Amino acid sequence: MKNLYKICLLVFFLPLGLLAQDFQEYDISIAGISIGEMTATRKISGENSQIDIRSKVGFWFFGKIELDYHTVSIFKGTHFIKSEVNSKTNKGNFRSLITWVNDHYKVNSRNYKYELDTEVRKKLFFSSASFYFEEPKNVKEFFAEGYGLVSPVTKYKDHYEVNVNGNKNRFYYVNGKLDKAVMEFPIKNFVVKRKTP
């Protein structure tokens, strides 16, 4: 009888938990050749939400390049309040941290051939991670977590374009969901494409 009670509780509460989480899978390719995969997860708890982006790729570029990339971005309501990006590569490890403190963001970014320590004195409501779960229909600017930069969003006929530290990235949506992203990267450009069920 006790076990039956536990099973009933699980069956009742499990769907509620699933409603609070959104999960997407993507293939990553260069010139049509698959080099890895990406997962994007958004968890919502009350007014707080967390987006978790993970990717792992490997390819040849004057030698073997391996990259394990992990972004965690946290929002309170629509307000972006914190992110941490960790990149583990066979060329070195990098970390970028953005934190909202009282009335500004504290930025400490370490990326491939890039460093930035600064403050941003305005609230932001969209980040790089947000593109995987929201079409930026009325978004004018966003926080690029990996670089710690606030960058503009430009709408074109069939996509949105952003320019982050000289890298132009394009995001394509189908029925409000991200279908494909074409990303410029200091080492090699790549395409992120939603997996079909």
C-alpha positions as CSV (number, residue, x, y, z in Angstrom):
1,M,0.0,0.0,0.0
2,K,2.9,2.4,0.8
3,N,4.5,1.7,-2.5
4,L,1.3,2.3,-4.4
5,Y,1.0,5.7,-2.6
6,K,4.6,6.6,-3.7
7,I,3.8,5.6,-7.3
8,C,0.7,7.7,-7.3
9,L,2.7,10.7,-6.1
10,L,5.3,10.2,-8.8
11,V,2.7,9.9,-11.6
12,F,0.9,13.0,-10.3
13,F,4.0,15.3,-9.9
14,L,6.2,14.1,-12.8
15,P,4.2,16.0,-15.5
16,L,4.4,19.2,-13.4
17,G,8.2,18.9,-13.4
18,L,8.4,18.3,-17.1
19,L,6.4,21.4,-17.8
20,A,9.1,23.5,-16.1
21,Q,11.9,22.3,-18.4
22,D,12.6,22.7,-22.1
23,F,15.2,20.7,-23.8
24,Q,16.7,21.1,-27.4
25,E,19.4,19.1,-29.3
26,Y,21.5,20.4,-32.1
27,D,24.1,19.1,-34.6
28,I,27.3,21.2,-35.1
29,S,29.0,21.1,-38.5
30,I,31.7,22.7,-40.6
31,A,31.2,22.7,-44.4
32,G,28.5,20.1,-44.0
33,I,30.7,17.7,-41.9
34,S,29.5,16.9,-38.4
35,I,32.0,17.9,-35.7
36,G,29.9,17.5,-32.6
37,E,26.6,18.1,-30.8
38,M,25.0,20.7,-28.5
39,T,22.2,20.5,-26.0
40,A,20.2,23.5,-24.6
41,T,18.1,23.2,-21.4
42,R,15.9,25.8,-19.8
43,K,14.7,25.1,-16.3
44,I,12.0,27.4,-14.7
45,S,11.4,27.6,-11.0
46,G,8.9,30.3,-9.9
47,E,10.1,33.6,-11.3
48,N,13.7,32.3,-11.8
49,S,15.0,30.5,-14.9
50,Q,18.3,28.9,-15.8
51,I,19.6,28.1,-19.3
52,D,22.3,25.5,-19.7
53,I,24.1,25.2,-23.0
54,R,26.6,22.4,-23.5
55,S,28.6,21.5,-26.6
56,K,31.5,19.2,-27.4
57,V,33.3,19.4,-30.8
58,G,36.5,18.0,-32.4
59,F,38.0,18.9,-35.8
60,W,41.2,19.4,-37.7
61,F,42.7,22.9,-38.2
62,F,46.4,22.7,-38.6
63,G,46.2,20.0,-36.0
64,K,43.4,18.5,-33.8
65,I,41.1,21.0,-32.1
66,E,38.9,19.8,-29.2
67,L,36.5,22.0,-27.4
68,D,34.1,21.3,-24.5
69,Y,31.9,24.4,-24.0
70,H,29.5,25.0,-21.1
71,T,27.3,28.1,-20.5
72,V,25.0,28.6,-17.5
73,S,22.8,31.8,-17.6
74,I,20.4,32.8,-14.8
75,F,17.4,35.1,-15.0
76,K,15.2,36.6,-12.3
77,G,12.0,37.2,-14.2
78,T,13.2,38.7,-17.4
79,H,16.3,40.3,-15.8
80,F,19.6,38.6,-16.8
81,I,21.5,38.4,-13.5
82,K,24.4,36.0,-13.9
83,S,26.3,33.7,-16.3
84,E,29.4,31.5,-16.2
85,V,31.1,30.2,-19.3
86,N,33.7,27.5,-19.2
87,S,35.7,26.4,-22.2
88,K,38.0,23.4,-22.0
89,T,40.2,22.9,-25.0
90,N,43.5,21.2,-25.9
91,K,44.8,24.7,-26.5
92,G,44.0,25.9,-22.9
93,N,41.0,26.4,-20.6
94,F,39.0,29.7,-20.4
95,R,36.3,31.1,-18.1
96,S,34.0,34.1,-18.4
97,L,31.9,35.3,-15.5
98,I,29.2,38.0,-15.5
99,T,27.4,39.0,-12.2
100,W,24.7,41.6,-11.5
101,V,25.8,43.5,-8.3
102,N,23.4,46.2,-6.9
103,D,23.1,48.4,-10.0
104,H,25.6,47.1,-12.5
105,Y,27.2,44.0,-14.1
106,K,30.7,42.9,-13.1
107,V,32.4,41.3,-16.1
108,N,35.5,39.1,-16.0
109,S,36.0,37.4,-19.3
110,R,38.8,35.1,-20.5
111,N,38.4,33.7,-24.0
112,Y,40.6,32.5,-26.8
113,K,43.1,35.4,-27.4
114,Y,40.7,37.7,-25.5
115,E,40.4,39.2,-22.1
116,L,38.0,41.8,-20.6
117,D,37.5,43.2,-17.1
118,T,34.8,45.9,-17.0
119,E,31.4,47.0,-15.6
120,V,28.1,47.5,-17.5
121,R,25.8,50.0,-15.9
122,K,22.4,49.0,-17.3
123,K,20.0,46.1,-17.0
124,L,19.9,43.5,-19.8
125,F,17.0,41.1,-20.6
126,F,18.5,38.9,-23.3
127,S,21.7,36.9,-23.6
128,S,23.4,34.6,-26.1
129,A,21.7,31.6,-24.4
130,S,18.3,33.2,-24.8
131,F,18.4,32.8,-28.6
132,Y,18.0,29.0,-28.2
133,F,14.6,29.4,-26.5
134,E,13.2,32.8,-27.6
135,E,12.9,34.5,-31.0
136,P,14.3,38.1,-30.4
137,K,11.4,39.8,-32.1
138,N,11.6,43.0,-30.1
139,V,15.1,42.7,-28.8
140,K,17.6,45.5,-29.7
141,E,20.6,44.3,-27.7
142,F,21.8,41.3,-25.7
143,F,24.7,40.2,-23.4
144,A,27.2,37.9,-25.1
145,E,28.3,35.8,-22.2
146,G,31.5,34.4,-23.6
147,Y,32.9,37.9,-24.3
148,G,31.1,39.9,-21.7
149,L,30.0,42.4,-24.4
150,V,26.6,44.1,-25.0
151,S,25.9,43.8,-28.7
152,P,23.1,44.9,-31.0
153,V,20.5,42.6,-32.7
154,T,19.5,43.4,-36.3
155,K,16.4,41.9,-37.9
156,Y,16.6,40.9,-41.6
157,K,14.0,39.3,-43.8
158,D,14.7,35.7,-42.8
159,H,17.1,35.9,-39.9
160,Y,18.6,37.9,-37.0
161,E,22.2,39.0,-37.1
162,V,24.5,39.9,-34.2
163,N,28.1,41.2,-34.2
164,V,30.1,40.1,-31.2
165,N,33.7,41.3,-31.1
166,G,33.9,41.3,-34.9
167,N,32.2,37.9,-35.3
168,K,28.9,38.0,-37.2
169,N,26.4,35.3,-36.2
170,R,23.0,34.6,-37.9
171,F,20.0,33.0,-36.3
172,Y,17.1,31.5,-38.3
173,Y,13.7,30.6,-36.7
174,V,10.8,28.4,-37.9
175,N,7.5,29.0,-36.1
176,G,9.2,30.9,-33.3
177,K,11.8,28.2,-32.6
178,L,15.5,28.3,-33.5
179,D,16.1,26.1,-36.5
180,K,19.7,27.1,-37.4
181,A,22.5,29.4,-36.4
182,V,25.5,30.2,-38.6
183,M,28.4,31.2,-36.3
184,E,31.7,33.0,-36.9
185,F,34.5,31.8,-34.7
186,P,38.1,32.9,-34.4
187,I,39.3,29.4,-35.3
188,K,36.7,28.2,-37.8
189,N,33.1,29.1,-38.7
190,F,30.4,26.5,-37.9
191,V,26.7,25.8,-38.2
192,V,24.3,24.8,-35.4
193,K,21.2,22.9,-36.7
194,R,18.3,21.7,-34.6
195,K,17.9,17.9,-34.7
196,T,14.7,16.5,-36.1
197,P,12.8,14.1,-33.8
